[in-house]
Amino acid sequence: MKFHSRSISKLFIGFAVFAMAAVFCANAQAATYVAKIGHLESAQQSRNTLLVKVAQLVKERTNGDVEFQIYPQGQLGGQRQMNEGVQLGTLEGTVAPAAFLGGFNPMVSILDVPYLYPDDDARSQQLRESKFGQMLLDSFADKGVAAITIWPNGRKCFSSNKPIDTPDDFKGQKFRVMDSKILIEQFKALGASAIALPFSELYTALQTGVVDGEENPLDTIQRMKYFEVQKNFVISYHGLMEDFVLFNQMWWSSLPENYRTIIRDAFREVIPELVAHKAKSVAAALEDIKSHGVNVRVLSADEKAEFRAKMFKPSMDVFLSKTGDQGKKLFEVYTEEYDKIMK
């Protein structure tokens, strides 16, 4: 069989183009550093939406050398399992609510203290980025994980089947809380009692009167339809819902320094968008809750100050009693930074 020179040239060019395409595809797909990142929220919620955005930014800015694979809605296990996986290295990363980290790192429990942050978002972000926020991140260093930033994920409000307009109204009522001595003390300071119940049992507990009320972010309240079994809602924004971005220490240390900087910057860069996304979700939830004919009241700044005056110190005292000198130092730095921001 004879080949003409022109045919050979075409054949050679075809092979060359194919080879170049194969190399390009391989390069486009192969990341040197891959991190599976698990979390508990659904794909539609703020945490996941902005995690996907961060993954895109990191991929672009490292020319595809770092890839984040995001697994929402507990696909990689419960939060405790994911925390342990990151610690042991079977999972590269997680975005974990502070509420699930107190047993793992007691310093994080300070975030359970009511009215810990300033009322407005800008000042709250200043506190996250202050020496106080950095101390919280550094407190993970001996746990086998690298905590690289704190993400805001909303604030809690009160609801009850009885009036809760003033601190005195809480006396004698029973509230469901997560299993936290600080949160139990928070209600005790108002003359109420608190019962630690699993989240999955809360709707029935409200419906049957096992507890009178609860505390949760408005979008959680709306999603779980607590307005069906609660009469009164107070927009108090008393309790923080903060997330910690955690990576396995060995995986994080394996990254070139410039990649670590890119990742940190990307997580911080999207915080305003994260806050806006969450605010939109909360506003929509509030409108839906109101549409069901329940009593909804928004606390004024003075009313929040009245609640803070009763709740803050007793709750902080519990934190300090649990954490010794390390907790005392963290509180001192918090006070210094908070006062500076509020001037």
C-alpha positions as MATLAB code, in Angstrom:
seq = 'MKFHSRSISKLFIGFAVFAMAAVFCANAQAATYVAKIGHLESAQQSRNTLLVKVAQLVKERTNGDVEFQIYPQGQLGGQRQMNEGVQLGTLEGTVAPAAFLGGFNPMVSILDVPYLYPDDDARSQQLRESKFGQMLLDSFADKGVAAITIWPNGRKCFSSNKPIDTPDDFKGQKFRVMDSKILIEQFKALGASAIALPFSELYTALQTGVVDGEENPLDTIQRMKYFEVQKNFVISYHGLMEDFVLFNQMWWSSLPENYRTIIRDAFREVIPELVAHKAKSVAAALEDIKSHGVNVRVLSADEKAEFRAKMFKPSMDVFLSKTGDQGKKLFEVYTEEYDKIMK';
ca = [
       0.000    0.000    0.000;
       1.444    3.385   -1.020;
       1.044    6.615    0.935;
       1.350    9.987   -0.796;
       3.436   12.623    0.982;
       0.353   14.831    1.310;
      -1.553   12.005    3.029;
       1.361   11.362    5.358;
       1.483   15.058    6.262;
      -2.235   15.097    7.026;
      -1.875   11.944    9.090;
       1.035   13.397   11.057;
      -0.832   16.630   11.709;
      -3.877   14.658   12.848;
      -1.813   12.624   15.311;
      -0.119   15.791   16.583;
      -3.436   17.568   17.163;
      -4.816   14.482   18.924;
      -1.721   14.217   21.128;
      -1.864   17.909   22.035;
      -5.567   17.622   22.890;
      -4.896   14.602   25.068;
      -2.134   16.435   26.926;
      -4.361   19.498   27.344;
      -7.236   17.408   28.736;
      -4.927   15.571   31.118;
      -3.487   18.840   32.372;
      -6.924   20.390   32.686;
      -8.201   17.479   34.770;
      -5.197   16.626   36.907;
      -4.910   18.660   40.118;
      -1.846   18.205   42.275;
      -3.745   18.937   45.490;
      -7.298   17.625   45.919;
      -9.410   18.255   49.014;
     -12.756   16.662   49.753;
     -14.703   19.147   51.911;
     -17.795   17.925   53.738;
     -20.509   19.862   55.572;
     -24.076   19.449   56.842;
     -26.152   22.057   54.985;
     -28.115   21.408   51.797;
     -26.819   22.342   48.354;
     -29.161   25.369   48.233;
     -28.080   26.951   51.521;
     -25.580   29.767   51.984;
     -22.654   27.670   53.213;
     -22.676   25.378   50.180;
     -23.328   28.160   47.668;
     -20.258   30.068   48.784;
     -18.127   26.940   49.169;
     -18.729   26.263   45.484;
     -17.706   29.863   44.751;
     -14.496   29.453   46.784;
     -13.704   26.208   44.946;
     -13.995   28.045   41.616;
     -11.775   30.915   42.769;
      -9.105   28.574   44.125;
      -9.105   26.461   40.968;
      -8.730   29.561   38.767;
      -6.035   31.196   40.887;
      -3.917   28.033   41.151;
      -4.373   27.240   37.438;
      -6.209   24.054   38.355;
      -3.490   22.815   40.686;
      -5.802   22.833   43.746;
      -9.238   21.255   43.505;
     -11.967   21.350   46.161;
     -14.642   18.663   45.904;
     -17.682   19.788   47.909;
     -19.958   17.261   49.640;
     -23.049   18.898   51.224;
     -25.833   17.551   53.419;
     -23.789   15.116   55.494;
     -22.800   12.940   52.520;
     -19.478   12.210   54.269;
     -21.058   11.584   57.693;
     -22.218   13.552   60.713;
     -20.245   16.563   61.865;
     -18.454   14.619   64.576;
     -17.377   12.016   62.017;
     -16.154   14.752   59.674;
     -14.239   16.513   62.462;
     -12.514   13.246   63.337;
     -11.876   12.508   59.664;
     -10.126   15.850   59.201;
      -8.138   15.283   62.371;
      -7.039   11.787   61.273;
      -6.484   12.667   57.621;
      -9.211   10.503   56.084;
     -10.918   13.746   55.025;
      -9.093   16.887   53.903;
     -11.574   19.539   55.037;
     -14.875   20.494   56.609;
     -16.839   23.652   57.352;
     -18.082   22.997   60.862;
     -20.590   24.921   62.991;
     -19.027   26.152   66.240;
     -21.873   24.440   68.108;
     -20.416   21.051   67.069;
     -16.859   21.890   68.107;
     -17.081   22.651   71.838;
     -16.197   19.088   72.857;
     -13.367   19.027   70.354;
     -12.000   22.470   71.264;
     -13.474   24.063   74.450;
     -12.264   27.565   73.440;
     -14.896   27.644   70.701;
     -17.634   27.480   73.356;
     -17.182   31.208   73.961;
     -19.283   31.666   70.809;
     -22.277   30.201   72.707;
     -22.304   33.251   74.992;
     -25.326   35.430   74.057;
     -24.753   38.851   72.509;
     -21.026   38.197   72.152;
     -20.696   40.116   68.874;
     -21.713   43.678   68.036;
     -25.148   44.095   66.506;
     -24.072   45.118   63.003;
     -22.333   42.940   60.415;
     -19.369   45.226   59.719;
     -18.321   45.436   63.364;
     -18.874   41.704   63.796;
     -16.501   41.061   60.913;
     -13.943   43.354   62.536;
     -14.111   41.166   65.642;
     -13.673   37.984   63.584;
     -10.577   39.486   61.972;
      -9.169   40.851   65.241;
      -6.698   39.267   67.649;
      -9.693   37.575   69.275;
     -10.642   35.794   66.046;
      -7.041   34.808   65.414;
      -6.736   33.375   68.938;
      -9.780   31.203   68.252;
      -8.224   29.939   65.022;
      -4.873   29.331   66.725;
      -6.583   27.299   69.470;
      -7.000   24.454   66.942;
      -3.256   24.143   66.341;
      -2.750   21.278   68.814;
      -5.815   19.367   67.542;
      -4.291   18.152   64.288;
      -6.277   20.602   62.174;
      -5.586   23.956   60.538;
      -8.389   26.467   61.161;
      -8.031   29.084   58.460;
     -11.016   31.370   58.880;
     -14.360   31.937   60.634;
     -17.469   32.203   58.483;
     -20.687   33.892   59.671;
     -23.791   31.745   59.306;
     -26.545   33.781   60.937;
     -27.899   34.437   64.425;
     -30.549   32.826   66.584;
     -33.960   34.119   67.643;
     -36.430   33.049   70.345;
     -39.851   31.489   69.954;
     -42.405   30.250   72.481;
     -46.054   29.434   72.956;
     -46.050   31.935   75.833;
     -45.194   35.660   75.755;
     -41.454   36.432   75.480;
     -41.467   40.186   74.881;
     -39.326   41.093   77.919;
     -36.694   39.251   79.988;
     -39.230   38.841   82.800;
     -41.597   36.968   80.476;
     -39.143   34.060   80.295;
     -39.532   33.183   83.981;
     -40.832   29.658   84.528;
     -40.730   28.690   80.852;
     -38.942   25.642   79.424;
     -36.726   25.949   76.352;
     -34.990   23.362   74.206;
     -31.248   23.885   73.766;
     -28.309   22.023   72.324;
     -26.282   20.180   74.965;
     -24.297   23.189   76.193;
     -23.876   24.351   79.796;
     -23.480   27.912   78.532;
     -26.824   27.797   76.710;
     -28.498   26.255   79.756;
     -27.117   29.105   81.882;
     -28.318   31.639   79.303;
     -31.926   30.668   80.014;
     -31.338   30.225   83.738;
     -30.231   33.884   83.839;
     -33.701   34.789   82.540;
     -35.453   32.624   85.126;
     -36.270   29.926   82.566;
     -35.156   26.303   82.463;
     -33.455   24.612   79.530;
     -33.686   21.024   78.358;
     -31.121   19.504   75.993;
     -33.026   17.608   73.307;
     -31.981   16.209   69.905;
     -32.883   18.532   67.048;
     -34.955   15.775   65.437;
     -37.284   15.708   68.469;
     -37.876   19.450   68.733;
     -41.033   19.801   66.608;
     -42.845   17.113   68.599;
     -41.561   18.527   71.898;
     -43.020   21.936   71.006;
     -46.246   20.397   69.776;
     -46.816   18.323   72.917;
     -45.667   20.962   75.422;
     -42.562   19.110   76.613;
     -40.922   22.522   76.092;
     -42.528   25.924   75.668;
     -39.988   27.347   73.253;
     -36.708   27.143   71.382;
     -33.919   29.202   69.795;
     -32.793   28.916   66.182;
     -31.989   31.042   63.127;
     -35.104   32.232   61.311;
     -34.381   30.221   58.175;
     -34.127   27.056   60.283;
     -37.382   27.937   62.071;
     -39.110   28.449   58.726;
     -37.654   25.321   57.117;
     -38.666   23.149   60.097;
     -42.145   24.776   60.227;
     -41.955   25.626   63.932;
     -44.482   28.387   63.228;
     -47.061   25.569   63.128;
     -46.441   24.813   66.819;
     -45.312   28.227   68.171;
     -47.316   31.397   68.730;
     -44.696   34.037   69.562;
     -41.432   34.909   67.833;
     -38.911   37.498   69.010;
     -36.247   38.642   66.565;
     -33.513   38.916   69.158;
     -30.424   37.837   67.172;
     -28.881   36.910   70.513;
     -26.961   33.770   69.591;
     -24.229   33.328   67.025;
     -24.100   30.669   64.328;
     -20.422   30.715   63.327;
     -18.618   28.255   61.069;
     -14.950   27.229   61.189;
     -13.146   26.293   57.987;
     -10.915   23.360   58.957;
      -8.312   21.413   56.989;
      -6.214   18.414   57.922;
      -2.922   19.810   59.203;
      -0.693   17.530   57.094;
      -2.642   18.251   53.896;
      -2.577   21.986   54.614;
       1.170   21.911   55.335;
       1.810   20.080   52.061;
       0.565   23.081   50.068;
       3.007   25.684   48.777;
       2.794   28.868   50.832;
       1.359   30.895   47.949;
      -1.480   28.361   47.578;
      -2.276   28.616   51.291;
      -2.488   32.394   50.855;
      -4.780   32.027   47.834;
      -7.118   29.713   49.768;
      -7.247   31.930   52.871;
      -7.899   35.017   50.744;
     -10.671   33.277   48.775;
     -12.528   32.204   51.928;
     -12.301   35.734   53.348;
     -13.116   37.459   50.069;
     -16.550   35.852   49.763;
     -17.700   36.740   53.300;
     -19.700   39.844   52.196;
     -21.457   37.686   49.584;
     -22.034   34.982   52.211;
     -23.591   37.545   54.587;
     -25.804   38.934   51.801;
     -26.914   35.442   50.727;
     -27.779   34.534   54.324;
     -29.598   37.842   54.879;
     -31.740   37.250   51.802;
     -32.610   33.770   53.047;
     -33.465   35.091   56.531;
     -35.614   37.931   55.124;
     -37.594   35.474   53.007;
     -38.011   33.171   56.022;
     -39.269   36.054   58.171;
     -41.895   37.012   55.607;
     -43.077   33.411   55.392;
     -43.277   33.087   59.185;
     -45.294   36.314   59.405;
     -47.692   35.068   56.730;
     -48.844   32.289   59.064;
     -50.483   34.716   61.473;
     -48.124   34.297   64.418;
     -46.933   37.115   66.670;
     -43.532   38.411   65.500;
     -41.687   41.129   67.378;
     -38.316   42.744   66.582;
     -36.262   43.845   69.592;
     -34.940   47.397   69.603;
     -31.300   48.156   70.361;
     -32.257   49.153   73.921;
     -34.207   45.931   74.431;
     -31.263   43.867   73.182;
     -29.043   45.708   75.643;
     -31.479   44.774   78.436;
     -31.301   41.091   77.480;
     -27.499   41.260   77.194;
     -27.201   42.796   80.648;
     -28.981   39.794   82.162;
     -27.540   36.980   80.054;
     -23.963   37.819   79.114;
     -22.060   37.669   82.406;
     -23.606   34.473   83.856;
     -23.044   32.688   80.546;
     -19.464   33.940   80.250;
     -18.784   32.827   83.826;
     -19.674   29.258   82.811;
     -17.244   29.453   79.901;
     -14.467   30.748   82.170;
     -15.104   28.047   84.768;
     -14.657   25.373   82.088;
     -11.568   26.729   80.346;
      -9.230   28.021   83.082;
      -6.298   30.307   82.280;
      -6.570   29.804   78.534;
     -10.220   30.854   78.569;
      -9.429   33.826   80.806;
      -6.786   35.038   78.340;
      -9.202   34.648   75.422;
     -11.847   36.641   77.314;
      -9.333   39.400   78.075;
      -8.433   39.695   74.391;
     -12.128   39.613   73.454;
     -12.910   42.449   75.883;
     -10.020   44.536   74.613;
     -10.983   44.080   70.945;
     -14.740   44.478   71.541;
     -14.229   47.751   73.433;
     -11.926   49.037   70.692;
     -14.466   48.248   67.975;
     -17.409   49.751   69.872;
     -15.714   53.119   70.527;
];
